[in-house]
Amino acid sequence: MTTRGITATSAVEFLRICGQLKRLKRTGWVNHHVNGPESVADHMYRMAMCTLLLDGDSSLDKTRCIKMAIVHDLAESFVGDITPHDGTYGHDKPSISLALNPQDMHDRVM
């Protein structure tokens, strides 16, 4: 058992899911035939680095922003990188993402 109350098996499965995002290319980049498209993991990392640029006097919780940037697209390991141009964005993605229990993910990570 880990310090957050999850089993070692659960932790390994979580890391396996995270690892899938290294191979999942961003749909918009692929659809626009961009050479060397960014992966979802690349995007999450870049967003985390962007949060490091936040003003030190900001009222934002920088640590929380970094965590949010790192986990904000984890559901894409299950549902793929859905864009507004896919035709499913307004209806299907929220229900798919809710089925993944985002509150549980939030509670474990944040």
BELTAHU-V454591 format. One line per field, one symbol per residue. burial: # if it has 16 or more other ideal C-beta (glycine too) atoms within 10 Angstrom, else .. A space follows every 10 residues. Layout:
BEGIN
burial: ???
END
This chain:
BEGIN
burial: .......... .......#.. #..#.##.#. ........## #####.##.. #......... ....###### #.#####.#. ##........ ..#...#... ..........
END
